Amino acid sequence: MLASLYVPEARQWLSMSTGRVALDGYSWMQAVHWVAGSGLYEPRRHRSHGPRSFGPTTVRVAQELAELFPCRPGIEYLMRRTGLSERSVEYHLGMLREAGLLAYVVRGTRIRGAAAQASEFARMVPVEFDVALGIRTALRDDTAPAYTRAMTGIAETSRELMATLGRKASRKVRRPRPKTSSKASPKGAEKAAEQGVVTAVSDEARCTPMQGGSTGTSPAADTYPPPETKLASGAGKSPTPKKSKAQAAGRRTMNVVGRRFQLARELVQEVDWLRGCSVARIAWVARDVADAGWTVTDVRGWLHLRGGAARVRRGSGLLAVLLAGAATTLDTPAKRAAAVTRWVSAQEAARRHRIEQVRDRRERYDGDAVLPTDPALQQQLADACDRVRQNAATGPQPQNAPEHEVLPQVSGVRDLQDAEVAQARAEAQERLMLGDTSLLTLAVDTMGRPAAEQLYGTDLVLHALRLENGARSPLMTYGRR
């Protein structure tokens, strides 16, 4: 006599399991069918809710798991494949774990604001299965864990049972198709399909006689057509049920609770200090404005009028204080639109202020020198720049040079050797790669752009000028500040 199958929740992990890992889905399905037919596992013995037995629906869920490698199913995936509800899928996964057929490898996560991660399972063969069929197992490696043991033999008396389990494992358990009568309601047909109930059709509900022989009365003897007056006036009932316009268009009207939760979700996503708050709590706090037809934009406009807090300890509590009296103060759409307009204008003004601050800071630290405002000083600065450019083009005249001595004029790089030009370009290239454009920009300012391009090359000069112009823009940053 074998003990009943039950694995508590604390021991439903691979490292704590007493079974062995199934090498493939076929051998695992043999163990699943054995558990289903043995009756050793009774779900209602340990809890008062959920399915009453380990039946075909649990086997159908196990079939989907047997085809996955690795076994990492999502709840939505199993709902789509089996047609079950979310609660039913969770029930049957729990039954497979309690029966020792599944063990956690990694447990899934449910974190608010992040994508849900599915749990990863190991398909296990319970030790009771090996004991009942006389299966001998052994470890391939003495240092390996106990759940890695493999099957080495089986008792002769259990070979026929193993073959029967193999035939069951190779077949697919399908969802039963219920037989419903023409008078059965769609809701009853759906319920019968989920429970696998077959509804019999009585002889009285048949449209044509199915039995042989003849009868003295016609099945249509008691059938009377409706009066023509009712058909002409349209007063008669149509046999085809009418659908509402919302259902025909594929839309469903949202009720009061749905609007509250919709507004709460949008507030949690858009308001920074509400991140991480419970959507249900926010829906309860904002129930008055949600019932009044407020949108998330209207709420943000009202929060701008009320003002914020520098430090928020509890977002839902602050929101409850700020929304007090909002529905009565802004009781018309025009008032709410005016509040939204003020909020949008404030946002635009804050954005422009940030741009001006960035520009001022960039010009203060990375910009050129500020030109003098006096016109006389500006003219002197312009004359000095002209003299510098002229001396760079013609060559400076030394102060101690004789009056009759004339220095040779240098035009561009024609008087420089190729080695000197190559060395100058290499130095400019190295400094440009480090973000230093002063050498090239100084050459453009003193010698002019044509002479600078002739000395350093067109590409280097163009690259340096682009970087110099980009340094004055608040949208571009390079180098160290």
C-alpha positions as CSV (number, residue, x, y, z in Angstrom):
1,M,0.0,0.0,0.0
2,L,1.4,3.3,-1.1
3,A,0.9,6.5,0.9
4,S,-1.1,9.4,-0.6
5,L,0.7,11.8,-2.9
6,Y,1.2,15.3,-1.5
7,V,4.2,17.7,-1.6
8,P,3.8,20.8,0.6
9,E,4.5,24.2,-0.9
10,A,7.8,24.6,1.0
11,R,9.2,21.5,-0.7
12,Q,8.1,22.2,-4.3
13,W,11.6,23.1,-5.4
14,L,14.0,21.1,-7.5
15,S,16.7,21.0,-4.8
16,M,14.2,19.7,-2.2
17,S,12.4,17.2,-4.4
18,T,12.5,13.4,-3.7
19,G,11.7,12.4,-7.2
20,R,13.9,12.3,-10.3
21,V,13.9,14.5,-13.4
22,A,12.2,13.1,-16.4
23,L,14.5,12.8,-19.4
24,D,11.8,13.6,-22.0
25,G,8.1,14.5,-22.2
26,Y,7.0,11.0,-23.2
27,S,8.3,9.3,-20.0
28,W,6.9,12.2,-17.9
29,M,3.5,11.8,-19.4
30,Q,3.6,8.1,-18.4
31,A,4.0,9.2,-14.8
32,V,1.2,11.8,-15.3
33,H,-1.2,9.1,-16.5
34,W,-0.2,6.8,-13.6
35,V,-1.0,9.6,-11.1
36,A,-4.3,10.3,-12.7
37,G,-5.4,6.6,-12.6
38,S,-3.9,5.6,-9.2
39,G,-6.1,7.9,-7.1
40,L,-3.3,8.5,-4.6
41,Y,-3.6,12.3,-5.0
42,E,-6.8,13.9,-3.8
43,P,-6.8,17.8,-4.2
44,R,-9.8,18.3,-1.8
45,R,-8.0,16.5,1.0
46,H,-5.7,19.5,1.6
47,R,-7.9,22.4,0.5
48,S,-11.6,23.2,0.2
49,H,-11.6,24.9,-3.1
50,G,-10.5,24.1,-6.7
51,P,-10.9,21.0,-8.8
52,R,-12.1,17.8,-7.0
53,S,-9.9,15.3,-8.8
54,F,-6.9,14.8,-11.0
55,G,-8.8,14.5,-14.2
56,P,-8.6,15.0,-18.0
57,T,-8.2,18.8,-17.7
58,T,-5.1,18.4,-15.6
59,V,-3.7,15.9,-18.1
60,R,-4.4,18.3,-20.9
61,V,-2.4,21.0,-19.1
62,A,0.4,18.5,-18.6
63,Q,0.4,17.8,-22.4
64,E,1.2,21.4,-23.1
65,L,4.0,21.4,-20.5
66,A,5.5,18.2,-22.0
67,E,6.1,19.9,-25.3
68,L,8.1,22.9,-23.8
69,F,11.8,22.9,-23.5
70,P,12.8,24.4,-21.2
71,C,9.5,24.1,-19.3
72,R,8.8,27.8,-18.8
73,P,5.1,28.4,-19.5
74,G,3.2,31.6,-19.0
75,I,-0.3,31.8,-17.6
76,E,-1.5,33.6,-20.7
77,Y,0.1,31.0,-23.0
78,L,-1.7,28.1,-21.2
79,M,-5.0,30.0,-21.2
80,R,-4.7,30.4,-25.0
81,R,-3.7,26.8,-25.6
82,T,-6.3,25.1,-23.3
83,G,-9.1,27.6,-23.3
84,L,-9.2,27.7,-19.5
85,S,-9.5,30.7,-17.3
86,E,-6.6,32.1,-15.4
87,R,-7.7,30.7,-12.1
88,S,-8.2,27.3,-13.6
89,V,-4.7,27.2,-15.0
90,E,-3.3,28.2,-11.6
91,Y,-5.3,25.5,-9.9
92,H,-4.0,22.7,-12.3
93,L,-0.4,23.9,-12.1
94,G,-0.7,23.8,-8.3
95,M,-2.1,20.2,-8.5
96,L,0.8,19.1,-10.6
97,R,3.3,20.5,-8.1
98,E,1.4,19.0,-5.1
99,A,1.5,15.6,-6.9
100,G,5.3,15.8,-7.2
101,L,5.1,16.0,-11.0
102,L,6.5,19.6,-11.2
103,A,9.2,21.4,-9.2
104,Y,10.3,25.0,-9.3
105,V,13.6,25.8,-10.9
106,V,13.0,29.6,-11.0
107,R,9.9,31.1,-9.6
108,G,8.3,33.9,-11.6
109,T,8.0,37.5,-10.5
110,R,5.1,39.8,-10.4
111,I,6.5,43.3,-10.0
112,R,4.2,46.4,-10.5
113,G,5.3,48.4,-13.4
114,A,7.5,45.7,-14.9
115,A,6.8,42.8,-17.2
116,A,5.8,39.6,-15.5
117,Q,8.4,36.7,-15.6
118,A,7.1,33.2,-16.0
119,S,8.2,30.4,-13.7
120,E,10.5,27.7,-14.9
121,F,9.7,24.1,-13.9
122,A,11.4,20.8,-13.9
123,R,9.3,17.8,-15.0
124,M,9.6,15.2,-12.2
125,V,8.8,11.6,-11.7
126,P,7.6,10.9,-8.2
127,V,9.4,8.3,-6.1
128,E,6.0,6.5,-5.5
129,F,5.9,5.8,-9.3
130,D,9.2,4.0,-9.2
131,V,8.2,2.0,-6.1
132,A,4.8,1.0,-7.5
133,L,6.3,-0.3,-10.8
134,G,9.5,-1.7,-9.4
135,I,11.7,0.7,-11.3
136,R,15.4,0.5,-10.5
137,T,17.4,3.8,-10.7
138,A,21.0,4.7,-10.2
139,L,23.2,7.8,-10.3
140,R,25.6,8.2,-13.2
141,D,27.8,10.3,-11.1
142,D,28.2,10.0,-7.4
143,T,28.8,13.7,-6.9
144,A,25.6,14.6,-8.8
145,P,22.3,15.5,-6.9
146,A,19.8,12.7,-6.2
147,Y,17.2,14.0,-8.6
148,T,19.5,13.3,-11.6
149,R,19.3,9.5,-11.1
150,A,18.3,7.5,-14.2
151,M,16.2,4.4,-14.8
152,T,18.2,1.2,-15.1
153,G,15.5,-1.5,-15.0
154,I,11.9,-2.5,-14.3
155,A,10.1,-5.4,-12.7
156,E,8.8,-8.1,-15.0
157,T,5.3,-7.8,-13.6
158,S,5.1,-4.1,-14.4
159,R,6.1,-4.2,-18.1
160,E,2.5,-4.6,-19.2
161,L,1.4,-1.7,-17.1
162,M,4.3,0.4,-18.5
163,A,3.2,-0.4,-22.0
164,T,-0.4,0.7,-21.3
165,L,0.9,4.0,-19.8
166,G,3.0,4.4,-23.0
167,R,0.0,4.1,-25.2
168,K,-1.8,6.7,-23.1
169,A,1.1,9.0,-23.2
170,S,1.3,8.8,-27.0
171,R,-2.4,9.8,-27.4
172,K,-3.6,13.3,-27.1
173,V,-6.4,14.2,-24.7
174,R,-8.8,16.5,-26.6
175,R,-11.3,19.0,-25.2
176,P,-14.7,17.3,-25.3
177,R,-17.3,18.8,-27.6
178,P,-20.7,19.0,-26.0
179,K,-23.9,18.1,-27.8
180,T,-26.5,20.8,-27.2
181,S,-30.0,21.1,-28.4
182,S,-31.3,24.0,-30.5
183,K,-33.2,25.4,-27.5
184,A,-30.2,25.4,-25.3
185,S,-28.9,28.9,-24.4
186,P,-25.3,29.9,-25.5
187,K,-24.4,30.4,-21.8
188,G,-25.5,26.8,-21.0
189,A,-23.6,25.5,-24.0
190,E,-20.4,27.3,-22.9
191,K,-20.8,25.9,-19.4
192,A,-21.3,22.4,-20.7
193,A,-18.3,22.7,-22.9
194,E,-16.1,23.7,-20.0
195,Q,-17.4,20.9,-17.7
196,G,-17.5,18.3,-20.5
197,V,-21.2,17.6,-20.0
198,V,-23.2,16.0,-22.8
199,T,-26.7,17.3,-23.1
200,A,-29.2,14.8,-24.5
201,V,-31.8,15.9,-27.0
202,S,-35.4,14.8,-26.3
203,D,-37.7,13.6,-29.0
204,E,-40.0,16.5,-28.4
205,A,-37.3,19.0,-29.3
206,R,-36.5,17.4,-32.6
207,C,-37.6,19.2,-35.8
208,T,-38.2,16.0,-37.8
209,P,-39.3,12.5,-36.5
210,M,-36.3,10.2,-36.1
211,Q,-38.1,7.0,-35.3
212,G,-39.4,4.7,-38.1
213,G,-43.0,4.0,-39.0
214,S,-45.9,6.3,-39.5
215,T,-48.1,8.2,-37.0
216,G,-51.6,9.4,-37.2
217,T,-50.8,13.0,-36.4
218,S,-48.4,15.4,-38.1
219,P,-45.7,17.0,-36.1
220,A,-46.8,20.3,-37.6
221,A,-50.4,20.0,-36.8
222,D,-50.3,22.3,-33.8
223,T,-48.2,24.9,-35.5
224,Y,-49.9,28.1,-36.4
225,P,-48.4,31.0,-38.3
226,P,-48.6,34.5,-36.8
227,P,-51.4,36.9,-38.0
228,E,-50.5,38.9,-41.1
229,T,-51.5,42.1,-39.3
230,K,-48.7,41.7,-36.8
231,L,-46.2,40.9,-39.4
232,A,-47.2,43.9,-41.5
233,S,-47.1,46.3,-38.6
234,G,-43.8,44.9,-37.3
235,A,-45.3,44.1,-33.9
236,G,-44.3,40.5,-34.1
237,K,-41.1,39.3,-32.4
238,S,-38.1,38.6,-34.6
239,P,-36.5,35.2,-34.1
240,T,-33.1,36.7,-34.4
241,P,-32.0,38.5,-31.2
242,K,-30.9,42.1,-31.7
243,K,-27.5,43.3,-30.8
244,S,-26.7,46.6,-29.2
245,K,-24.8,49.2,-31.3
246,A,-21.9,49.1,-28.8
247,Q,-21.5,45.3,-29.1
248,A,-21.9,45.5,-32.9
249,A,-19.1,48.0,-33.2
250,G,-16.8,45.9,-31.0
251,R,-16.9,48.3,-28.0
252,R,-18.0,47.8,-24.5
253,T,-19.3,50.6,-22.3
254,M,-17.1,51.2,-19.2
255,N,-18.8,51.4,-15.9
256,V,-18.1,53.7,-12.9
257,V,-15.4,51.4,-11.4
258,G,-13.7,50.9,-14.7
259,R,-13.4,54.7,-15.2
260,R,-11.9,55.1,-11.8
261,F,-9.3,52.4,-12.4
262,Q,-8.5,53.8,-15.8
263,L,-7.8,57.3,-14.4
264,A,-5.8,55.8,-11.6
265,R,-3.5,53.8,-14.0
266,E,-2.9,57.0,-16.1
267,L,-2.1,59.0,-13.0
268,V,0.4,56.4,-11.7
269,Q,2.1,56.4,-15.1
270,E,2.3,60.2,-15.7
271,V,2.7,61.8,-12.3
272,D,6.3,61.2,-11.0
273,W,5.5,61.2,-7.3
274,L,2.8,58.6,-7.7
275,R,5.1,55.9,-9.2
276,G,4.8,52.6,-7.4
277,C,1.5,53.5,-5.7
278,S,-1.3,51.0,-5.7
279,V,-3.7,51.5,-8.6
280,A,-6.7,50.4,-6.4
281,R,-5.8,52.9,-3.7
282,I,-5.4,55.8,-6.2
283,A,-8.7,54.8,-7.8
284,W,-10.4,55.1,-4.4
285,V,-8.7,58.5,-3.7
286,A,-9.7,59.9,-7.1
287,R,-13.2,58.5,-7.2
288,D,-14.9,61.9,-7.0
289,V,-13.1,63.4,-10.0
290,A,-13.4,60.2,-11.9
291,D,-17.2,60.1,-11.4
292,A,-17.3,63.8,-12.5
293,G,-15.7,62.9,-15.9
294,W,-12.2,64.3,-15.3
295,T,-9.3,63.1,-17.4
296,V,-5.7,62.8,-16.4
297,T,-5.0,66.1,-18.1
298,D,-7.7,67.8,-16.0
299,V,-6.2,66.4,-12.8
300,R,-2.7,67.6,-13.7
301,G,-4.1,71.1,-14.4
302,W,-5.7,71.1,-10.9
303,L,-2.5,69.8,-9.3
304,H,-0.6,72.7,-10.9
305,L,-3.1,75.2,-9.4
306,R,-2.8,73.6,-5.9
307,G,1.0,73.4,-6.0
308,G,3.3,70.5,-5.2
309,A,5.5,69.4,-2.4
310,A,9.3,69.3,-2.3
311,R,9.4,66.0,-0.5
312,V,6.6,63.3,-0.8
313,R,6.4,60.6,1.8
314,R,3.1,59.0,0.7
315,G,1.8,59.7,-2.7
316,S,-1.7,58.5,-2.2
317,G,-2.1,60.7,0.9
318,L,-0.8,63.8,-0.8
319,L,-3.1,63.2,-3.7
320,A,-6.1,62.9,-1.4
321,V,-5.2,66.2,0.2
322,L,-4.7,68.0,-3.1
323,L,-7.9,66.6,-4.7
324,A,-10.1,67.7,-1.7
325,G,-12.8,70.0,-3.2
326,A,-11.6,69.7,-6.8
327,A,-14.9,68.4,-8.2
328,T,-16.8,71.3,-6.7
329,T,-14.3,74.1,-7.5
330,L,-13.9,73.1,-11.2
331,D,-17.4,72.0,-11.7
332,T,-17.6,72.9,-15.4
333,P,-15.6,71.8,-18.5
334,A,-14.7,75.4,-19.2
335,K,-13.1,75.9,-15.8
336,R,-11.1,72.7,-16.2
337,A,-10.0,73.7,-19.7
338,A,-8.7,77.1,-18.3
339,A,-6.8,75.2,-15.6
340,V,-5.2,72.9,-18.2
341,T,-4.3,76.0,-20.3
342,R,-2.4,77.5,-17.3
343,W,-0.6,74.2,-16.7
344,V,0.5,73.9,-20.3
345,S,1.7,77.5,-20.4
346,A,3.7,76.9,-17.2
347,Q,5.3,73.8,-18.6
348,E,6.3,75.7,-21.8
349,A,7.7,78.6,-19.7
350,A,9.7,76.2,-17.6
351,R,11.1,74.5,-20.7
352,R,12.2,77.8,-22.2
353,H,13.8,78.8,-18.9
354,R,15.8,75.5,-18.8
355,I,17.0,76.1,-22.3
356,E,18.1,79.7,-21.5
357,Q,20.0,78.4,-18.4
358,V,21.8,75.8,-20.4
359,R,22.7,78.4,-23.1
360,D,24.0,80.9,-20.5
361,R,26.1,78.3,-18.7
362,R,27.5,77.1,-22.0
363,E,28.4,80.5,-23.2
364,R,29.9,81.4,-19.8
365,Y,32.2,78.4,-19.6
366,D,32.7,77.3,-23.2
367,G,31.9,80.3,-25.3
368,D,34.1,83.0,-26.8
369,A,35.1,86.2,-25.0
370,V,32.5,88.9,-24.6
371,L,33.0,91.8,-27.0
372,P,33.1,95.3,-25.5
373,T,30.0,97.5,-25.8
374,D,31.9,100.8,-26.4
375,P,32.0,101.6,-30.2
376,A,35.5,103.1,-29.9
377,L,36.8,99.9,-28.3
378,Q,35.1,97.8,-30.9
379,Q,36.9,99.8,-33.6
380,Q,40.3,99.4,-32.0
381,L,39.7,95.7,-31.6
382,A,38.8,95.4,-35.3
383,D,42.0,97.4,-36.3
384,A,44.2,95.2,-34.2
385,C,42.7,92.0,-35.8
386,D,43.3,93.5,-39.2
387,R,47.0,94.2,-38.4
388,V,47.4,90.6,-37.1
389,R,46.0,89.2,-40.3
390,Q,48.2,91.4,-42.4
391,N,51.4,90.5,-40.4
392,A,50.5,86.8,-40.7
393,A,50.1,87.2,-44.5
394,T,53.2,89.3,-45.3
395,G,55.4,88.3,-42.4
396,P,56.4,90.5,-39.4
397,Q,59.1,93.1,-39.7
398,P,61.7,92.9,-36.9
399,Q,62.3,96.2,-35.0
400,N,66.2,96.0,-35.3
401,A,66.2,95.2,-39.0
402,P,67.9,97.8,-41.3
403,E,65.7,99.9,-43.4
404,H,67.2,98.7,-46.7
405,E,66.7,95.0,-45.8
406,V,63.5,93.4,-47.1
407,L,62.3,90.0,-45.7
408,P,61.0,87.5,-48.1
409,Q,57.2,87.2,-48.3
410,V,55.6,83.8,-47.6
411,S,52.5,83.1,-49.6
412,G,50.6,80.1,-48.2
413,V,52.8,77.0,-47.9
414,R,54.7,77.3,-51.1
415,D,57.9,78.3,-49.2
416,L,57.5,75.3,-46.7
417,Q,59.0,71.9,-47.3
418,D,56.8,68.8,-47.6
419,A,58.1,67.4,-44.3
420,E,57.1,70.6,-42.5
421,V,53.6,70.6,-44.0
422,A,53.2,66.9,-43.0
423,Q,54.4,67.5,-39.5
424,A,52.0,70.5,-39.1
425,R,49.0,68.4,-40.4
426,A,49.9,65.5,-38.1
427,E,50.0,67.8,-35.0
428,A,46.7,69.4,-36.0
429,Q,45.1,66.0,-36.5
430,E,46.2,64.8,-33.1
431,R,44.9,67.8,-31.3
432,L,41.6,67.6,-33.2
433,M,41.1,64.0,-32.1
434,L,41.4,65.2,-28.5
435,G,38.8,67.9,-29.0
436,D,41.2,70.8,-29.2
437,T,40.4,73.1,-32.2
438,S,42.4,76.1,-31.1
439,L,45.3,75.5,-33.6
440,L,43.1,75.3,-36.6
441,T,40.7,78.1,-35.6
442,L,43.7,80.4,-34.8
443,A,45.1,79.7,-38.3
444,V,41.8,80.5,-39.9
445,D,41.5,83.8,-37.9
446,T,45.1,84.9,-38.6
447,M,45.9,83.5,-42.1
448,G,42.4,83.3,-43.5
449,R,40.5,80.2,-44.5
450,P,42.1,79.6,-47.9
451,A,45.6,79.7,-46.5
452,A,44.7,77.5,-43.6
453,E,43.1,75.0,-45.9
454,Q,46.2,75.0,-48.1
455,L,48.4,74.4,-45.0
456,Y,46.3,71.9,-43.0
457,G,43.9,70.5,-45.6
458,T,40.2,71.2,-46.3
459,D,38.9,68.3,-44.2
460,L,40.7,69.2,-41.0
461,V,39.7,72.8,-41.3
462,L,36.0,72.0,-42.0
463,H,35.9,69.5,-39.1
464,A,37.4,72.0,-36.7
465,L,34.9,74.7,-37.7
466,R,32.0,72.4,-37.3
467,L,33.1,71.4,-33.8
468,E,33.7,75.0,-32.9
469,N,30.2,76.0,-34.0
470,G,28.7,73.0,-32.2
471,A,30.3,73.9,-28.9
472,R,28.2,77.0,-28.8
473,S,25.0,75.0,-29.1
474,P,23.2,73.7,-26.0
475,L,22.3,70.6,-27.9
476,M,25.9,69.3,-28.2
477,T,28.5,68.6,-25.6
478,Y,32.0,67.2,-26.1
479,G,35.3,67.1,-24.1
480,R,35.5,68.0,-20.4
481,R,33.8,70.8,-18.7
